[in-house]
């Protein structure tokens, strides 16, 4: 049953649902999510991960999810998604697809790889990865984003990159950026000033709220806001939920992850909130967030969960790939 209603993403021409599905944890054998080994077990060969991805995509489609997020660095996620779109006969535009460039997957399909991805925000990588993405996704590609742009990287001052993004935008593909790290707000504000970007994808959750005001400014400027890591890589799920969140979830007969995602959905600037589910059951729990009412009492109750950005990102960086 379709329980989600499509709506414009900011002032863009993109049509999305309030909850979307991110494929970061589905397209490669290792990722930084608590409990991943228990969720996936040892069945992580390419065929098994493709089958798992398609099963979650099927569940998302059936539930009405109409925004899908992937990236060049998510292992074979673009390939898995492209195969699913083709096999299911889904026409371009029936679901909005966003991808990202800038990181390359180098993990060689190993959980214990020394490095899983390498970042390079150059014009050369943009052109090369755009060609790779288009070869797989073709007309399904609606949004192409810089992956983890930062002020320090210089990508927002690189005219070769910016010219490439302008040309892509002129062809009808929306352009955006994702952010990470304790200076997300600075990056978002730089993107707003540039006037180039249609969307921004940032981390915001009950533990890491530092980008909230900047995301509000982006929304006011007409940019669509996509929120990632709403359950903080598993820290806001039943496996590790802080006591106030776990207690409130029990009182409302829901799960901590659903309540954590409901907190994000309640932000007036949130256009799409991503689920990172790796099973149909996890997705079902995540999507329950859409039916949870939010009020000022909950905001007050969870205010003490917020961490300093430097602490949050240090802890995230220490999470093991598993």
DRENDO-1510 file (C-alpha; in Angstrom, 1 decimal, always signed):
<recs>
REC; n; res; u; v; w
REC; 1; UNK; +0.0; +0.0; +0.0 .
REC; 2; UNK; +1.4; +3.4; -1.0 .
REC; 3; UNK; +1.5; +5.5; +2.2 .
REC; 4; UNK; +3.9; +8.2; +1.0 .
REC; 5; UNK; +2.9; +11.2; -1.1 .
REC; 6; UNK; +5.3; +12.7; -3.6 .
REC; 7; UNK; +6.1; +16.4; -3.4 .
REC; 8; UNK; +8.6; +18.9; -4.9 .
REC; 9; UNK; +12.1; +18.9; -3.5 .
REC; 10; UNK; +12.6; +22.5; -2.5 .
REC; 11; UNK; +12.1; +24.7; -5.6 .
REC; 12; UNK; +13.5; +22.1; -7.9 .
REC; 13; UNK; +11.6; +20.2; -10.5 .
REC; 14; UNK; +12.4; +17.0; -8.7 .
REC; 15; UNK; +9.5; +15.0; -7.3 .
REC; 16; UNK; +10.2; +13.0; -4.1 .
REC; 17; UNK; +8.7; +11.3; -1.1 .
REC; 18; UNK; +9.4; +12.4; +2.4 .
REC; 19; UNK; +11.3; +9.2; +3.1 .
REC; 20; UNK; +13.8; +7.8; +0.6 .
REC; 21; UNK; +16.2; +4.9; +0.4 .
REC; 22; UNK; +20.0; +5.2; +0.4 .
REC; 23; UNK; +22.0; +2.4; -1.0 .
REC; 24; UNK; +25.3; +3.0; +0.8 .
REC; 25; UNK; +25.0; -0.1; +3.0 .
REC; 26; UNK; +23.6; -2.3; +0.2 .
REC; 27; UNK; +26.0; -1.9; -2.7 .
REC; 28; UNK; +29.2; -3.1; -1.0 .
REC; 29; UNK; +30.2; -5.8; +1.5 .
REC; 30; UNK; +31.5; -3.5; +4.2 .
REC; 31; UNK; +30.1; -0.3; +5.7 .
REC; 32; UNK; +30.2; +1.6; +9.0 .
REC; 33; UNK; +26.9; +0.6; +10.6 .
REC; 34; UNK; +26.6; -0.9; +14.1 .
REC; 35; UNK; +25.4; -4.5; +14.0 .
REC; 36; UNK; +26.1; -5.0; +10.3 .
REC; 37; UNK; +27.7; -8.4; +10.8 .
REC; 38; UNK; +24.5; -9.6; +12.5 .
REC; 39; UNK; +22.3; -8.0; +9.8 .
REC; 40; UNK; +24.2; -9.5; +6.8 .
REC; 41; UNK; +26.0; -12.6; +8.1 .
REC; 42; UNK; +28.6; -14.1; +5.7 .
REC; 43; UNK; +26.5; -14.0; +2.6 .
REC; 44; UNK; +28.1; -11.0; +1.0 .
REC; 45; UNK; +29.2; -12.1; -2.4 .
REC; 46; UNK; +28.1; -10.0; -5.4 .
REC; 47; UNK; +25.1; -12.2; -6.2 .
REC; 48; UNK; +23.9; -12.2; -2.6 .
REC; 49; UNK; +24.2; -8.5; -2.2 .
REC; 50; UNK; +22.5; -7.9; -5.5 .
REC; 51; UNK; +19.6; -10.1; -4.4 .
REC; 52; UNK; +19.4; -8.3; -1.0 .
REC; 53; UNK; +19.4; -4.9; -2.8 .
REC; 54; UNK; +16.6; -5.9; -5.1 .
REC; 55; UNK; +14.6; -7.2; -2.2 .
REC; 56; UNK; +14.9; -3.9; -0.3 .
REC; 57; UNK; +14.2; -1.9; -3.5 .
REC; 58; UNK; +11.1; -4.0; -4.1 .
REC; 59; UNK; +9.9; -3.4; -0.6 .
REC; 60; UNK; +10.6; +0.4; -0.9 .
REC; 61; UNK; +8.7; +0.6; -4.2 .
REC; 62; UNK; +5.7; -1.3; -2.8 .
REC; 63; UNK; +5.6; +1.1; +0.2 .
REC; 64; UNK; +5.6; +4.1; -2.1 .
REC; 65; UNK; +9.2; +5.3; -1.7 .
REC; 66; UNK; +10.1; +7.4; -4.7 .
REC; 67; UNK; +13.5; +8.8; -4.0 .
REC; 68; UNK; +16.6; +6.5; -4.3 .
REC; 69; UNK; +20.1; +7.6; -3.4 .
REC; 70; UNK; +23.3; +6.1; -4.6 .
REC; 71; UNK; +27.0; +7.0; -5.4 .
REC; 72; UNK; +29.9; +5.9; -7.5 .
REC; 73; UNK; +31.7; +4.8; -4.3 .
REC; 74; UNK; +28.9; +2.6; -3.0 .
REC; 75; UNK; +30.5; -0.5; -4.6 .
REC; 76; UNK; +28.1; -1.9; -7.2 .
REC; 77; UNK; +25.1; +0.1; -6.0 .
REC; 78; UNK; +24.6; +1.9; -9.3 .
REC; 79; UNK; +24.9; -1.3; -11.1 .
REC; 80; UNK; +22.4; -3.1; -8.8 .
REC; 81; UNK; +20.0; -0.2; -9.1 .
REC; 82; UNK; +20.2; +0.0; -12.9 .
REC; 83; UNK; +19.5; -3.8; -13.1 .
REC; 84; UNK; +16.5; -3.5; -10.9 .
REC; 85; UNK; +15.1; -0.5; -12.8 .
REC; 86; UNK; +15.5; -2.4; -16.0 .
REC; 87; UNK; +14.1; -5.7; -14.8 .
REC; 88; UNK; +11.1; -4.1; -13.1 .
REC; 89; UNK; +10.4; -2.0; -16.2 .
REC; 90; UNK; +10.4; +1.3; -14.3 .
REC; 91; UNK; +10.4; +4.3; -16.6 .
REC; 92; UNK; +12.6; +7.3; -16.1 .
REC; 93; UNK; +10.9; +9.8; -13.8 .
REC; 94; UNK; +8.7; +7.2; -12.1 .
REC; 95; UNK; +11.2; +7.3; -9.3 .
REC; 96; UNK; +13.7; +10.1; -8.7 .
REC; 97; UNK; +17.3; +8.9; -8.6 .
REC; 98; UNK; +20.2; +10.8; -7.2 .
REC; 99; UNK; +23.9; +9.8; -7.4 .
REC; 100; UNK; +27.2; +11.3; -6.3 .
REC; 101; UNK; +30.7; +11.6; -7.6 .
REC; 102; UNK; +34.0; +12.2; -6.0 .
REC; 103; UNK; +34.9; +9.0; -4.1 .
REC; 104; UNK; +36.0; +5.8; -5.9 .
REC; 105; UNK; +35.4; +2.4; -4.4 .
REC; 106; UNK; +38.7; +0.6; -4.0 .
REC; 107; UNK; +37.7; -2.1; -1.5 .
REC; 108; UNK; +38.0; -5.0; -4.0 .
REC; 109; UNK; +34.8; -6.5; -2.5 .
REC; 110; UNK; +36.6; -7.3; +0.8 .
REC; 111; UNK; +35.2; -6.6; +4.2 .
REC; 112; UNK; +38.8; -6.4; +5.6 .
REC; 113; UNK; +40.1; -4.1; +2.9 .
REC; 114; UNK; +42.7; -1.6; +4.1 .
REC; 115; UNK; +40.8; +1.2; +2.3 .
REC; 116; UNK; +37.3; +1.1; +1.0 .
REC; 117; UNK; +37.1; +4.4; -0.9 .
REC; 118; UNK; +39.4; +7.2; -2.1 .
REC; 119; UNK; +38.2; +10.8; -2.4 .
REC; 120; UNK; +39.2; +13.1; -5.3 .
REC; 121; UNK; +37.1; +16.1; -6.1 .
REC; 122; UNK; +38.8; +17.0; -9.4 .
REC; 123; UNK; +37.2; +18.0; -12.7 .
REC; 124; UNK; +38.8; +14.9; -14.3 .
REC; 125; UNK; +37.1; +12.6; -11.8 .
REC; 126; UNK; +33.8; +14.4; -12.2 .
REC; 127; UNK; +33.9; +13.8; -16.0 .
REC; 128; UNK; +35.0; +10.2; -15.7 .
REC; 129; UNK; +32.5; +9.3; -13.0 .
REC; 130; UNK; +29.6; +11.1; -14.7 .
REC; 131; UNK; +30.3; +9.0; -17.8 .
REC; 132; UNK; +30.3; +5.8; -15.6 .
REC; 133; UNK; +27.1; +6.8; -13.9 .
REC; 134; UNK; +25.3; +7.7; -17.1 .
REC; 135; UNK; +26.4; +4.4; -18.7 .
REC; 136; UNK; +24.5; +2.6; -15.9 .
REC; 137; UNK; +21.6; +4.8; -15.0 .
REC; 138; UNK; +21.1; +6.7; -18.3 .
REC; 139; UNK; +17.9; +8.8; -18.3 .
REC; 140; UNK; +17.0; +7.7; -14.8 .
REC; 141; UNK; +19.7; +10.0; -13.4 .
REC; 142; UNK; +17.8; +13.1; -12.0 .
REC; 143; UNK; +20.3; +14.5; -9.6 .
REC; 144; UNK; +24.2; +14.4; -9.5 .
REC; 145; UNK; +25.9; +15.6; -6.3 .
REC; 146; UNK; +29.5; +16.3; -5.2 .
REC; 147; UNK; +30.2; +13.7; -2.6 .
REC; 148; UNK; +31.2; +15.1; +0.8 .
REC; 149; UNK; +32.2; +18.6; -0.4 .
REC; 150; UNK; +34.0; +20.7; +2.2 .
REC; 151; UNK; +35.3; +24.3; +2.2 .
REC; 152; UNK; +38.8; +22.9; +2.8 .
REC; 153; UNK; +38.7; +20.7; -0.3 .
REC; 154; UNK; +38.6; +23.8; -2.7 .
REC; 155; UNK; +36.0; +22.1; -4.9 .
REC; 156; UNK; +33.6; +25.0; -4.5 .
REC; 157; UNK; +36.2; +27.3; -6.0 .
REC; 158; UNK; +37.3; +25.0; -8.8 .
REC; 159; UNK; +36.0; +26.7; -12.0 .
REC; 160; UNK; +36.6; +23.5; -14.1 .
REC; 161; UNK; +34.3; +21.6; -11.7 .
REC; 162; UNK; +31.8; +24.3; -11.5 .
REC; 163; UNK; +31.6; +24.7; -15.3 .
REC; 164; UNK; +31.0; +21.0; -15.6 .
REC; 165; UNK; +28.2; +21.2; -13.1 .
REC; 166; UNK; +26.7; +24.2; -14.9 .
REC; 167; UNK; +26.8; +22.3; -18.2 .
REC; 168; UNK; +25.1; +19.2; -16.6 .
REC; 169; UNK; +22.4; +21.4; -15.1 .
REC; 170; UNK; +21.8; +23.0; -18.5 .
REC; 171; UNK; +21.1; +19.5; -19.8 .
REC; 172; UNK; +18.3; +19.0; -17.3 .
REC; 173; UNK; +20.1; +17.1; -14.5 .
REC; 174; UNK; +19.8; +18.8; -11.1 .
REC; 175; UNK; +23.1; +19.3; -9.3 .
REC; 176; UNK; +23.8; +19.2; -5.6 .
REC; 177; UNK; +26.4; +18.5; -3.0 .
REC; 178; UNK; +26.6; +16.4; +0.1 .
REC; 179; UNK; +28.4; +17.5; +3.3 .
REC; 180; UNK; +30.1; +15.8; +6.2 .
REC; 181; UNK; +32.3; +16.7; +9.1 .
REC; 182; UNK; +32.0; +19.3; +11.9 .
REC; 183; UNK; +32.0; +22.2; +9.5 .
REC; 184; UNK; +28.9; +21.2; +7.5 .
REC; 185; UNK; +27.3; +24.6; +8.1 .
REC; 186; UNK; +30.2; +26.5; +6.5 .
REC; 187; UNK; +30.0; +24.3; +3.4 .
REC; 188; UNK; +26.2; +24.7; +3.1 .
REC; 189; UNK; +26.5; +28.5; +3.4 .
REC; 190; UNK; +29.1; +28.6; +0.7 .
REC; 191; UNK; +26.9; +26.5; -1.6 .
REC; 192; UNK; +24.0; +28.9; -1.0 .
REC; 193; UNK; +26.1; +31.9; -1.9 .
REC; 194; UNK; +27.2; +30.3; -5.1 .
REC; 195; UNK; +23.7; +30.0; -6.4 .
REC; 196; UNK; +24.6; +26.9; -8.4 .
REC; 197; UNK; +23.2; +24.1; -6.4 .
REC; 198; UNK; +19.7; +22.7; -6.5 .
REC; 199; UNK; +20.1; +20.5; -3.5 .
REC; 200; UNK; +22.2; +19.7; -0.4 .
REC; 201; UNK; +22.5; +16.4; +1.4 .
REC; 202; UNK; +23.7; +16.6; +5.0 .
REC; 203; UNK; +23.9; +14.7; +8.2 .
REC; 204; UNK; +21.4; +15.7; +10.8 .
REC; 205; UNK; +20.1; +13.6; +13.7 .
REC; 206; UNK; +19.4; +13.8; +17.4 .
REC; 207; UNK; +23.1; +13.6; +18.2 .
REC; 208; UNK; +24.5; +15.8; +15.4 .
REC; 209; UNK; +22.4; +19.0; +14.9 .
REC; 210; UNK; +25.0; +21.5; +14.0 .
REC; 211; UNK; +23.9; +21.9; +10.4 .
REC; 212; UNK; +20.3; +22.6; +11.2 .
REC; 213; UNK; +20.3; +26.4; +10.9 .
REC; 214; UNK; +22.3; +26.3; +7.7 .
REC; 215; UNK; +19.9; +23.8; +6.2 .
REC; 216; UNK; +17.1; +26.1; +7.1 .
REC; 217; UNK; +18.9; +28.9; +5.2 .
REC; 218; UNK; +19.3; +26.5; +2.2 .
REC; 219; UNK; +15.6; +25.7; +2.3 .
REC; 220; UNK; +14.7; +29.4; +2.4 .
REC; 221; UNK; +17.0; +29.9; -0.6 .
REC; 222; UNK; +15.0; +27.3; -2.6 .
REC; 223; UNK; +17.4; +24.4; -2.3 .
REC; 224; UNK; +16.0; +20.9; -1.7 .
REC; 225; UNK; +17.3; +19.4; +1.5 .
REC; 226; UNK; +18.1; +15.7; +1.7 .
REC; 227; UNK; +19.0; +14.3; +5.2 .
REC; 228; UNK; +21.4; +11.3; +5.6 .
REC; 229; UNK; +22.4; +9.4; +8.7 .
REC; 230; UNK; +19.2; +10.0; +10.6 .
REC; 231; UNK; +19.9; +7.1; +12.8 .
REC; 232; UNK; +23.6; +8.0; +13.2 .
REC; 233; UNK; +25.1; +4.8; +11.7 .
REC; 234; UNK; +23.1; +2.6; +14.1 .
REC; 235; UNK; +23.7; +4.7; +17.2 .
REC; 236; UNK; +20.0; +5.6; +17.3 .
REC; 237; UNK; +18.6; +2.1; +16.7 .
REC; 238; UNK; +17.6; -0.5; +19.2 .
REC; 239; UNK; +21.2; -1.7; +19.3 .
REC; 240; UNK; +22.6; +1.4; +20.9 .
REC; 241; UNK; +19.7; +3.9; +21.5 .
REC; 242; UNK; +20.3; +6.4; +24.4 .
REC; 243; UNK; +18.0; +5.7; +27.3 .
REC; 244; UNK; +15.6; +8.7; +26.7 .
REC; 245; UNK; +15.1; +7.6; +23.1 .
REC; 246; UNK; +14.6; +3.9; +24.0 .
REC; 247; UNK; +12.1; +4.9; +26.7 .
REC; 248; UNK; +10.1; +7.2; +24.5 .
REC; 249; UNK; +10.0; +4.5; +21.8 .
REC; 250; UNK; +8.6; +2.0; +24.2 .
REC; 251; UNK; +6.0; +4.4; +25.4 .
REC; 252; UNK; +4.8; +5.0; +21.9 .
REC; 253; UNK; +5.0; +1.3; +20.9 .
REC; 254; UNK; +7.5; +2.0; +18.1 .
REC; 255; UNK; +11.2; +1.5; +17.5 .
REC; 256; UNK; +14.0; +3.9; +18.3 .
REC; 257; UNK; +15.0; +4.2; +14.7 .
REC; 258; UNK; +11.5; +5.2; +13.7 .
REC; 259; UNK; +11.3; +7.8; +16.4 .
REC; 260; UNK; +14.8; +9.1; +15.5 .
REC; 261; UNK; +13.7; +9.5; +11.8 .
REC; 262; UNK; +10.5; +11.1; +12.9 .
REC; 263; UNK; +12.6; +13.8; +14.6 .
REC; 264; UNK; +14.2; +14.6; +11.3 .
REC; 265; UNK; +10.9; +14.5; +9.4 .
REC; 266; UNK; +9.6; +17.1; +11.8 .
REC; 267; UNK; +12.2; +19.7; +10.7 .
REC; 268; UNK; +10.5; +22.2; +8.4 .
REC; 269; UNK; +13.4; +22.2; +6.0 .
REC; 270; UNK; +13.7; +18.4; +5.6 .
REC; 271; UNK; +12.7; +17.5; +2.0 .
REC; 272; UNK; +13.8; +13.8; +1.9 .
REC; 273; UNK; +15.0; +11.8; +4.9 .
REC; 274; UNK; +17.0; +8.7; +3.9 .
REC; 275; UNK; +16.6; +5.2; +5.3 .
REC; 276; UNK; +19.8; +3.1; +5.1 .
REC; 277; UNK; +17.9; -0.2; +5.6 .
REC; 278; UNK; +19.5; -3.4; +4.5 .
REC; 279; UNK; +16.4; -5.6; +4.9 .
REC; 280; UNK; +12.7; -5.3; +4.2 .
REC; 281; UNK; +12.1; -5.5; +8.0 .
REC; 282; UNK; +14.5; -2.6; +8.8 .
REC; 283; UNK; +12.9; -0.6; +6.0 .
REC; 284; UNK; +9.4; -1.2; +7.4 .
REC; 285; UNK; +10.5; +0.0; +10.8 .
REC; 286; UNK; +12.1; +3.1; +9.3 .
REC; 287; UNK; +9.1; +4.0; +7.3 .
REC; 288; UNK; +6.9; +3.9; +10.4 .
REC; 289; UNK; +8.4; +7.3; +11.1 .
REC; 290; UNK; +6.0; +8.8; +8.7 .
REC; 291; UNK; +3.1; +8.0; +11.0 .
REC; 292; UNK; +4.6; +9.3; +14.2 .
REC; 293; UNK; +3.4; +12.7; +15.4 .
REC; 294; UNK; +6.1; +15.0; +16.8 .
REC; 295; UNK; +5.6; +17.7; +19.4 .
REC; 296; UNK; +7.6; +20.2; +21.5 .
REC; 297; UNK; +7.7; +17.8; +24.4 .
REC; 298; UNK; +9.8; +15.4; +22.4 .
REC; 299; UNK; +12.1; +18.1; +21.3 .
REC; 300; UNK; +12.6; +19.1; +24.9 .
REC; 301; UNK; +13.0; +15.5; +26.1 .
REC; 302; UNK; +15.8; +14.8; +23.6 .
REC; 303; UNK; +17.6; +18.1; +23.8 .
REC; 304; UNK; +20.3; +16.6; +26.0 .
REC; 305; UNK; +21.3; +14.0; +23.4 .
REC; 306; UNK; +23.0; +16.6; +21.2 .
REC; 307; UNK; +26.8; +16.2; +21.0 .
REC; 308; UNK; +29.5; +18.7; +20.1 .
REC; 309; UNK; +30.2; +18.2; +16.3 .
REC; 310; UNK; +33.9; +17.4; +16.9 .
REC; 311; UNK; +33.0; +14.6; +19.3 .
REC; 312; UNK; +30.3; +13.2; +17.0 .
REC; 313; UNK; +32.4; +13.1; +13.9 .
REC; 314; UNK; +35.4; +11.7; +15.8 .
REC; 315; UNK; +33.2; +8.8; +17.1 .
REC; 316; UNK; +31.7; +8.3; +13.7 .
REC; 317; UNK; +35.2; +8.1; +12.2 .
REC; 318; UNK; +36.2; +5.5; +14.8 .
REC; 319; UNK; +33.4; +3.1; +13.8 .
REC; 320; UNK; +34.8; +0.0; +12.1 .
REC; 321; UNK; +33.9; -1.1; +8.6 .
REC; 322; UNK; +32.1; -4.4; +9.0 .
</recs>
